[in-house]
Each structure stands twice: as structure tokens, then as C-alpha cells.
Amino acid sequence: MKKKIYALLLLLFVLFVGGYYYIYYPVINIHKPSFWAGIVVICLVLGAICGINSIRYKFDRNKKIKNFNTLPFISKTFGVLAAVLFLVAFIGNIIGSPLLRAKKYASLLEVENKDFATDLEETEHITDLALMDTESARIFGNRKIGSLSEVVSQYEVERNYTQISIQKVPYKVSALKYASFFKWWNNRDKGIPGYVKVNPVNSNAEYVELPQGMKYVPSAYLNYNLMRHVQLKYPTKIISGYNFEIDDEGNPYYVCPTVSARIGLFGGMDVNGVILCNPVDGSCSYYKINNIPSWIDNAYDGHLLCDKYNWFGTLSGGFINSIFGQKDCKQVTDDFGYKIIGDDVWIYTGVTSVNGDQSNIGFVMMNQRTSEAKYYKVSGAEEHSAMAAAEGEVQEKGYDAAFPSLINVGGVPTYIMVLKDDGGLVKMYAMVNVEQYNIVATASTQGEVFANYKKLLKTEGGSTIPDNGTVSSTDVINVAGIQIINTEDGTVVYIKDENHNVYKQRFADNEQLIKIMEGDNIKVIYEPSEDGINYLSSYEFVVASTDSGTN
């Protein structure tokens, strides 16, 4: 009878552990604290089951314990094993703590000191900057899917958007997801039909329909759930994320970075490889971190890179110095932006002293594919101060600034950001001088804000930016038409020539525009725009239809 009870209890416990493992798929890896906790609990439960017949309490009338039989040897063995495992995990945690291994933490990231003006390529076209934040990408993505009746009835867009680079052009991508369990059940044989691709430069959202549906996705259930599918295929890998990406041909994949402790038992978690999962058929491949496909952009999470830089910035002088003296201690600010360099995605964030002042002492850029890090010593306003300056420039509109990116304008470090309305839509663009954040330019288009900012640099910042490359062009035109239109950016004068090219300039920047009449021949100096609506810098009369004078 006793053996049947033991067998029944053990069977129930095995079923419980098996069910728990299938539902929650915990990692089997000594570098995961939860693994040790699970083993300790299993030992304690097994010890209790084996000794359940010996744990008897006899009470007298006063409810006091009178007798307690000694536990059997196997129960004691499980108890001792649980204590030993707890002790090993505790010591392993101490050995890997920053208190004892500060220098090791600081060495996890190699940081190169670079000169901003010479190392960071000057920006002439704002085509490599992912200015749109994730919240705005969600709005455009949801709006696109909302226009597709056959899709929106069964699917939604995942909230998480991944920043990627496709042939040196930034995109934010997100897969669709099942709207509910029943909609997964009804569509599980077809899978997810496509994904959304948003261009953060021009705010264009595109729905891409796949020839075969994606069956292994985060919103699926049972064996088709992506996280369960990948973790059960690689039970000993510690997976730090599931990032949706597409390769250069538009094929979908989930990029799943794996991490391992590099200091002690649990300390200094860092990426050691990537699992690549094809969501169409569920096939998976593991790559070591130094051998991943070149199109992968998100091997290193931005938050992990920021943690690694903070270890470098605060612990290089030792743990005691990081707490008390804090000499040369620095840390990143509380957010980061993205920039495309070559065909890689880099995160950018400001670096400030640990004292928490409102200024940056430099900037750091880190590669999300290789973890390469570059530090630029540039003092100036931190990002949130620049955001406040941009918002103040258009305070009557009540726009909110998104986290900025950093660009090089003629050797001048500059923040560039989008301004959004209450609905999260991008309405304007702003550029703020890092070192003199009272120099702020705003406009409704990227090209126009760039032109306005360079004018401000010359007039207020004392900059001598050369007019080379695509900075300006000169033509003689015949004015075929002129219109004055009130916009959110103020009154704008639009001049059209006989070839249907358009040149525009804010009236507040040049009131002499009022002199131009239809039929005038004028020489225009302008910055070309891809859409044919060019940004007028200045003009002068060649032959006027009337006696209009010279500008």
C-alpha cells in the first residue's frame, strides 16, 4: 500500500513537472538562476515525497508535538543536495558580482575614442536616419492594415517593431498576429499571411503579402508558438529575444540572440550566438556570434549594449570608485536612437556623468550586429534638453518631440528629431545644435529643415559650411506662376517655372518675395528636392516684366 502511494505521488509530480515544462519551457542551463531554483524545489519535493510516511505528528490534548519520526536516508539526501545546490548558486553569484570582478565587467565592451568631425560622415541627405519612433510606426502600420478588409478581420499588427537596414535604407518591420485564440484555430493551417514594413524617413507603410503563411509566430498556440518551438529545439540555450527581421530579398525570419554568463555563474550576460528561425516551416539554425549572416541587424539588443557601456563607464576605475570617488565615471542617458552606417544598424545615445547633470560629455554609437562601440567627446545639451528646445520653438502647436538622432552638419554635432501631434503623427522636423541648443530650426519637411538649419549656422552659429555637393544649385527661370499659401509652418511662397519646377521659401525669411510677378526672369539659388519642390535660398532679377527692381 505504501509503495502504491509513493508511486502515485511520484507519477503526479512527474506529470506536473512535465506539464510545467511544456507550458513555460524553462531553460536548462547552469547560467540561469531560475534553473537552480527549479532543481532545488524538485529536490525538496522529492525528499518530502520519500519521507511522507515518516513525517508524523502526534499531539497531546494541549496540541503539542510529542513525537517526530526520523526522516529516511533518501529524504535527507535530497535535503542536503538542495542545500548544496543553493550554496553553489549563491557562491557563483557572489564570484560573478561587480564587487569582486569590476575590471572584468568593464572589459566586456571595447570602446574606441573617435573624433566626431572626421569619423562621422557629414550628412547631406537625411535618408539614413530612423527618426520615426515605434509608436508612430504602429500608427502607420495599423492604418495600412485597417485599409485591408480581408486582413484586418482576422489579424492585427504586432506591437513590437524591429529597426533594420535593407540595402542601406532604414525600415521598421513587424509581423501580423492572430487577433484571438479562435482566429488562430481557424487560420492555423494558412498561417500569418504577411508583414508590415514602414519607412521611417518618408513615413510610407507597406503591407507585404507572403506566398506562404508564417505558422510559427509569437501569437500562435501549442506547438506553433514561436517561443515554445525554438526553446524546445534548443533547451540549453538562454534566448534573450525574438526579433522579427527580413533579409535583403524580403524573406521573413525571427532572429533569436542567445546569451551566456561571461563572469562567474550569472554575471556579465553577453551574446554568444543567434538562432535563426524560419516562421513559415519552423526550421531553425544556430550561428555563433562571429559567424552570423551579414543581413542580420539585431544580434545585440540596444538595452544590453547600454548596460555594457555603463559597466565600462562606471567600473573601469574599480567598484569602490564607482560608489564613492566616482572619478571619470560616466553612463548613458535613458534612451537611444538609431542610425544606419554602411548596411548596419547602430544605436546612438548621449553619455553623461554619473552625477546626473543636464548636459552630455560625449556620445557613444554601438553596432547592433557586432557590438563595436565608438565614443565621441562632444560636450553639449543632453537629448531631453534638445527635445524641450524643439518643442518650445513650436509651442503654440503643442507638438511633442521624439528622441533625437545625431548627425554631422559641416563638422557641427547636431540633433535631428520629429515633432508629433497628440495623435502620434509626424507633423514637423527639428534640428538643434548640440553645443548651442538655442540654435533651433523647424520645418514641415526634412529637406527644408536641413536648409533652414544651415542658414542658422551661418547667421547665428558663425559656421562656415562649404556649399558643396548637393548643397545648392543655380538656374535662371521664367516665372509661370506664384502662390502664397498659409501652412502650419507659416506663410510660404511657391514659385513655378515654365518646366513645372517649384521653388518655395517662407515669407518670413525673405519679404522681398512679394516683388516677384508672373513673367519675371529670375536667377534662383536653391537646394534641389527629389519631389521637384525645391527650397529657395535667394534670388535676383534678370529681366522683369515690370519695373520691379532688383532683390
C-alpha positions in Angstrom: 0.0 0.0 0.0 2.8 2.4 0.9 4.6 1.7 -2.4 1.4 2.5 -4.3 1.1 5.8 -2.5 4.8 6.6 -3.3 4.3 5.6 -6.9 1.1 7.7 -7.3 2.7 10.7 -5.7 5.8 10.4 -7.9 3.7 10.0 -11.0 1.6 13.1 -10.2 4.8 15.0 -9.6 6.4 13.9 -12.8 3.2 14.8 -14.7 3.2 18.2 -13.0 6.9 18.8 -13.9 6.3 17.7 -17.5 3.2 19.9 -17.9 5.0 22.9 -16.3 8.0 22.4 -18.7 5.7 22.3 -21.8 3.7 25.3 -20.7 6.6 27.5 -19.6 9.6 25.9 -21.3 12.2 26.9 -18.7 15.8 27.0 -19.8 18.1 24.1 -18.8 21.3 26.0 -18.3 23.5 26.5 -15.2 23.9 30.2 -16.1 20.2 30.8 -15.5 19.3 31.5 -11.8 15.8 30.0 -12.4 17.3 26.7 -13.3 19.0 26.4 -9.9 15.8 27.4 -8.2 13.8 24.8 -10.1 16.3 22.0 -9.2 16.3 23.0 -5.5 12.5 22.9 -5.5 12.5 19.5 -7.2 14.9 18.1 -4.6 12.8 19.4 -1.7 9.6 17.9 -3.2 11.2 14.5 -3.9 12.6 14.5 -0.4 9.2 15.3 1.0 7.5 12.5 -1.0 10.1 9.9 0.0 9.7 10.8 3.7 5.9 11.5 3.8 5.3 8.3 5.7 7.9 9.2 8.3 6.6 12.7 8.9 4.0 12.0 11.5 2.9 14.4 14.2 1.4 13.2 17.5 -0.4 15.7 19.6 -1.4 15.6 23.2 -4.5 17.3 24.5 -2.7 20.6 24.5 -1.9 20.3 20.8 1.8 20.0 21.4 4.1 17.8 19.4 5.0 14.7 21.3 6.8 12.6 18.6 8.5 13.1 15.3 10.0 10.1 13.5 13.4 10.5 11.9 13.3 11.1 8.1 14.7 8.3 5.9 18.1 8.5 4.4 16.9 9.3 0.8 14.9 12.3 2.1 17.9 13.6 4.0 20.0 13.1 0.8 17.6 15.2 -1.2 17.5 17.8 1.5 21.3 18.0 1.7 21.5 18.1 -2.2 19.1 21.1 -2.2 21.2 22.9 0.4 24.4 22.2 -1.5 22.9 23.4 -4.8 21.6 26.6 -3.1 25.1 27.2 -1.7 26.8 26.7 -5.0 24.4 29.1 -6.8 24.9 31.7 -4.0 28.7 31.4 -4.2 28.6 31.5 -8.0 26.5 34.7 -7.8 29.0 36.3 -5.4 32.0 35.4 -7.5 30.4 37.0 -10.6 29.3 40.2 -8.8 30.8 43.6 -9.8 32.1 43.9 -6.2 34.7 41.3 -7.0 35.0 41.5 -10.7 34.7 45.2 -11.7 37.5 45.2 -14.2 36.1 42.1 -15.9 32.7 43.8 -16.3 34.4 46.9 -17.7 36.3 44.8 -20.3 33.2 43.3 -21.8 32.9 46.2 -24.2 35.9 47.7 -26.2 35.3 51.4 -26.8 37.2 53.3 -29.4 37.7 57.1 -28.9 36.9 58.8 -32.2 36.9 62.4 -33.5 33.4 63.5 -34.3 34.1 65.8 -37.2 36.4 63.4 -39.0 34.9 59.9 -38.2 31.2 60.5 -38.6 30.4 61.2 -42.2 28.8 64.6 -42.9 25.1 64.4 -43.6 23.7 66.0 -46.8 20.6 63.8 -47.3 18.5 62.7 -44.3 18.0 59.2 -45.7 20.0 57.0 -43.3 18.2 58.2 -40.1 15.4 56.3 -38.5 13.7 59.3 -37.0 10.3 57.7 -36.5 9.8 56.1 -33.1 8.0 52.8 -32.6 4.7 54.5 -31.5 4.4 56.4 -34.8 5.3 53.3 -36.8 2.4 51.5 -35.0 0.0 54.2 -36.1 1.1 54.0 -39.8 1.2 50.2 -39.7 -2.3 49.9 -38.1 -3.7 52.4 -40.6 -2.3 50.4 -43.5 -3.7 47.1 -42.2 -7.0 48.8 -41.4 -7.5 49.5 -45.1 -7.3 45.8 -46.0 -10.7 44.3 -45.0 -9.7 40.7 -45.7 -6.7 41.0 -43.4 -8.0 43.2 -40.6 -10.9 40.9 -39.8 -8.5 38.1 -38.7 -5.2 39.7 -37.9 -3.6 42.6 -36.1 -0.1 44.1 -36.2 2.4 43.1 -33.5 3.2 46.0 -31.2 7.0 45.3 -31.5 8.7 46.8 -34.5 12.3 45.9 -35.3 14.7 48.5 -36.7 16.5 47.1 -39.7 18.5 48.2 -42.7 17.7 47.0 -46.3 20.4 47.9 -48.7 21.4 50.9 -46.5 17.8 52.2 -46.2 16.2 52.1 -42.7 12.9 50.3 -42.1 10.8 49.3 -39.2 9.2 45.9 -39.7 6.6 44.0 -37.8 4.7 40.7 -38.4 1.0 40.4 -38.2 -0.5 38.4 -35.3 -3.7 36.4 -34.7 -6.4 38.6 -33.2 -7.5 35.8 -30.8 -7.2 32.1 -30.0 -10.2 31.2 -32.2 -8.9 33.1 -35.1 -5.6 31.2 -34.7 -7.6 28.0 -34.7 -9.4 28.9 -37.8 -6.3 30.1 -39.7 -3.6 27.8 -38.2 -3.2 25.8 -41.5 -2.7 29.0 -43.6 -0.6 30.9 -41.0 0.1 34.6 -40.9 -0.2 36.0 -44.4 2.3 38.9 -44.3 4.1 41.7 -42.5 4.2 45.4 -42.4 7.2 47.5 -43.5 7.4 51.2 -42.5 9.9 53.6 -44.0 10.8 55.9 -41.0 12.2 58.5 -43.4 9.2 59.2 -45.6 6.5 57.6 -43.3 5.4 55.2 -46.0 3.8 52.0 -44.7 3.7 48.9 -46.9 1.9 45.6 -46.4 3.9 42.7 -47.9 1.9 39.5 -48.6 3.9 36.3 -48.5 3.5 33.4 -50.9 3.3 31.0 -47.9 2.0 32.0 -44.5 4.0 32.1 -41.3 2.9 29.4 -38.9 5.5 29.7 -36.1 4.8 33.1 -34.6 4.6 34.6 -31.1 0.8 34.8 -31.3 0.3 31.1 -32.2 -0.6 28.5 -29.6 0.6 25.0 -28.6 3.4 23.6 -30.8 3.2 26.5 -33.2 4.0 29.2 -30.6 7.4 30.6 -31.7 9.0 30.9 -28.2 8.0 27.3 -27.2 9.1 25.9 -30.6 12.5 27.5 -30.5 13.2 26.9 -26.8 12.2 23.2 -27.0 14.5 22.8 -30.0 17.4 24.4 -28.1 16.6 23.6 -24.4 20.0 24.6 -23.1 20.2 28.0 -24.9 19.4 31.1 -23.0 17.4 33.1 -25.5 17.2 36.9 -24.9 14.7 37.9 -27.5 12.7 37.1 -30.6 13.2 39.9 -33.2 11.3 39.8 -36.5 13.5 40.7 -39.4 13.6 40.2 -43.2 16.6 39.5 -45.4 17.5 41.6 -48.4 15.1 39.5 -50.6 12.2 40.2 -48.2 12.0 36.7 -46.7 10.8 36.7 -43.1 12.8 35.3 -40.1 12.9 35.5 -36.4 16.3 36.4 -35.0 16.8 34.9 -31.5 20.0 36.0 -29.8 21.4 33.6 -27.2 23.4 34.8 -24.2 25.6 33.3 -21.6 27.4 34.5 -18.5 31.0 35.6 -19.0 31.7 36.4 -15.4 31.2 33.8 -12.7 28.0 31.8 -12.8 25.4 34.5 -13.6 27.3 37.8 -14.2 28.1 39.7 -17.4 25.5 38.2 -19.6 26.5 38.7 -23.2 25.5 37.4 -26.7 27.3 34.3 -27.8 25.2 33.3 -30.8 22.0 33.6 -32.8 19.2 31.1 -33.6 17.6 31.9 -36.9 14.0 30.6 -37.2 12.1 30.4 -40.5 8.5 31.1 -39.4 7.0 29.5 -42.5 8.2 26.0 -41.9 9.7 26.2 -38.4 13.3 25.3 -39.5 16.0 26.7 -37.2 19.7 27.2 -37.5 22.2 28.2 -34.8 25.1 30.5 -35.6 28.0 31.6 -33.4 28.1 35.3 -32.9 31.2 35.8 -35.1 29.6 33.8 -38.0 26.1 35.2 -38.3 24.6 36.1 -41.8 25.5 39.7 -42.8 21.9 40.8 -43.2 21.1 40.3 -39.6 20.8 43.6 -37.8 19.7 42.8 -34.3 22.1 40.4 -32.7 22.7 42.7 -29.8 19.7 44.4 -28.1 20.1 48.1 -27.6 19.4 47.9 -23.9 22.1 45.2 -23.5 24.6 47.5 -25.3 23.7 50.3 -23.0 24.3 48.1 -20.0 27.7 47.0 -21.3 28.7 50.7 -21.8 27.5 51.5 -18.3 29.7 48.7 -16.9 32.6 50.2 -19.0 31.9 53.7 -17.9 31.4 53.1 -14.2 33.6 50.1 -13.3 36.8 50.9 -15.2 38.2 52.5 -12.1 37.1 49.7 -9.8 33.9 49.0 -7.8 34.9 51.2 -4.8 35.5 54.2 -7.1 32.1 53.7 -8.8 30.4 54.1 -5.4 32.4 56.7 -3.6 35.0 58.7 -5.5 33.3 58.2 -8.9 36.3 59.6 -10.7 35.8 59.6 -14.5 32.6 57.6 -14.1 30.1 58.1 -16.8 26.9 56.5 -18.1 24.5 56.6 -21.0 21.3 58.7 -20.9 17.9 57.0 -20.6 17.1 56.3 -24.2 18.7 55.8 -27.6 18.1 56.4 -31.3 19.1 54.5 -34.5 21.4 55.4 -37.4 22.3 53.4 -40.5 26.1 53.3 -41.2 27.0 51.2 -44.2 24.4 48.4 -44.0 24.4 48.1 -40.2 22.1 49.5 -37.6 23.9 51.4 -34.9 22.3 52.8 -31.7 23.2 56.2 -30.6 22.9 57.7 -27.1 24.4 60.5 -25.1 26.9 60.0 -22.3 26.7 62.0 -19.1 28.5 62.0 -15.8 27.0 59.8 -13.0 26.1 63.0 -11.1 23.1 63.3 -13.3 23.5 66.8 -14.6 21.6 68.1 -17.6 24.4 68.1 -20.1 26.3 65.4 -22.1 30.0 65.0 -22.0 30.0 62.9 -25.2 28.2 60.4 -27.3 28.5 56.7 -28.0 27.5 54.7 -31.0 27.2 50.9 -30.9 26.7 48.4 -33.6 23.8 46.0 -33.1 25.3 43.3 -35.2 28.9 43.3 -33.9 28.8 45.3 -30.7 31.5 47.6 -32.0 31.5 50.9 -29.9 32.7 54.4 -30.7 32.9 57.3 -28.3 32.9 60.9 -29.4 33.9 63.5 -26.8 31.4 66.3 -27.6 30.0 68.5 -24.8 26.6 70.0 -25.0 22.9 69.6 -24.2 21.6 66.2 -23.4 18.8 64.8 -25.5 15.8 65.8 -23.4 17.0 69.4 -23.2 17.2 69.5 -27.0 13.8 68.0 -27.2 12.4 70.7 -24.9 14.1 73.4 -27.1 12.5 72.0 -30.2 9.1 71.8 -28.6 9.5 75.4 -27.4 10.1 76.5 -30.9 6.6 75.4 -31.9 4.9 75.6 -28.5 1.8 77.2 -30.0 1.2 73.9 -31.8 1.6 71.7 -28.8 3.8 69.1 -30.6 5.9 66.5 -28.8 9.5 65.7 -29.8 10.6 62.2 -30.3 14.0 61.0 -29.1 16.6 62.6 -31.5 19.4 61.2 -33.6 22.8 62.6 -34.0 24.2 63.9 -37.3 27.3 65.8 -38.6 26.5 69.0 -40.4 29.7 70.6 -41.6 31.6 69.2 -38.6 28.9 70.5 -36.2 27.3 67.9 -34.0 23.5 68.3 -34.4 20.4 66.7 -33.1 17.6 65.9 -35.5 14.1 64.7 -34.4 10.5 64.6 -35.4 7.7 66.6 -33.8 4.4 64.7 -33.4 0.8 65.8 -32.7 -1.4 64.4 -29.9 -2.3 61.5 -32.3 1.3 60.5 -32.6 1.6 61.5 -36.3 4.7 63.2 -37.6 3.9 66.9 -38.3 7.3 68.6 -38.4 11.1 68.1 -38.2 13.5 69.9 -35.9 17.3 70.3 -35.8 19.1 71.5 -32.7 22.7 72.5 -32.3 24.3 70.2 -29.6 26.7 72.8 -28.3 24.4 75.8 -28.7 20.9 74.4 -28.2 19.4 77.9 -28.7 20.0 77.3 -32.4 16.9 75.5 -33.5 15.4 75.0 -36.9 12.0 73.6 -37.7 10.1 72.8 -40.9 7.4 70.5 -42.3 9.9 68.5 -44.5 13.3 67.0 -43.9 15.0 68.8 -46.7 13.6 72.2 -45.7 14.6 71.8 -42.0 18.1 70.9 -43.2 18.3 74.1 -45.4 16.9 76.3 -42.6 19.4 74.9 -40.1 22.4 75.6 -42.3 21.2 79.1 -42.7 21.0 79.5 -38.9 24.5 78.0 -38.5 25.9 80.7 -40.8 24.0 83.6 -39.3 23.9 82.7 -35.6 26.5 79.9 -35.1 29.3 81.5 -37.0 29.7 78.4 -39.1 31.5 78.4 -42.4 29.8 75.3 -44.0 31.1 75.0 -47.6 28.4 75.0 -50.3 29.5 71.8 -52.0 28.0 68.5 -53.1 24.2 68.8 -53.2 24.0 71.9 -51.0 22.8 74.3 -53.7 22.1 74.8 -57.4 21.6 77.9 -59.6 19.2 78.3 -62.5 17.6 81.2 -64.5 13.9 80.6 -64.7 10.8 82.3 -66.1 8.1 82.7 -63.5 5.0 80.9 -64.8 3.0 81.3 -61.6 3.3 82.4 -58.0 1.2 81.4 -55.0 1.2 82.5 -51.3 -0.1 79.8 -49.0 -0.6 79.7 -45.2 0.7 76.5 -43.8 1.4 75.1 -40.3 5.0 76.3 -40.8 3.9 79.9 -41.6 3.3 81.7 -44.8 5.1 80.0 -47.7 5.7 81.5 -51.2 5.6 79.0 -54.1 7.1 79.9 -57.4 6.5 77.7 -60.5 8.6 78.0 -63.7 7.7 77.0 -67.3 9.0 73.5 -66.8 6.7 72.9 -63.8 9.5 73.0 -61.3 8.5 74.6 -58.0 10.6 76.7 -55.6 9.4 77.6 -52.2 10.6 79.8 -49.3 9.0 81.1 -46.1 7.8 84.6 -46.5 9.2 85.5 -43.0 12.7 84.6 -44.2 12.6 86.8 -47.3 9.9 89.5 -47.6 11.4 90.6 -51.0 9.5 87.7 -52.5 6.5 90.0 -52.7 8.2 91.8 -55.6 8.1 88.7 -57.9 5.4 88.7 -60.6 4.4 86.3 -63.2 6.6 86.6 -66.3 9.7 87.7 -64.4 13.0 86.2 -65.3 15.0 85.5 -62.1 18.1 83.6 -61.1 17.4 81.3 -58.3 19.8 79.7 -55.8 18.1 76.7 -54.3 18.5 73.3 -52.8 17.1 70.5 -55.0 14.4 68.2 -53.8 13.6 64.8 -55.1 9.9 65.6 -55.4 10.5 68.7 -57.6 9.5 71.2 -54.9 12.9 72.8 -54.3 14.0 75.0 -51.3 14.7 78.5 -52.4 17.7 80.2 -50.7 17.8 83.5 -52.6 17.0 85.1 -56.0 17.8 88.1 -58.1 16.0 89.6 -61.1 17.5 89.1 -64.6 14.7 90.8 -66.7 11.5 91.8 -65.0 8.1 92.1 -66.8 7.6 95.4 -64.9 9.9 97.7 -63.1 10.1 95.5 -60.0 13.7 96.4 -59.1 16.5 94.0 -58.0 16.4 91.8 -54.9 
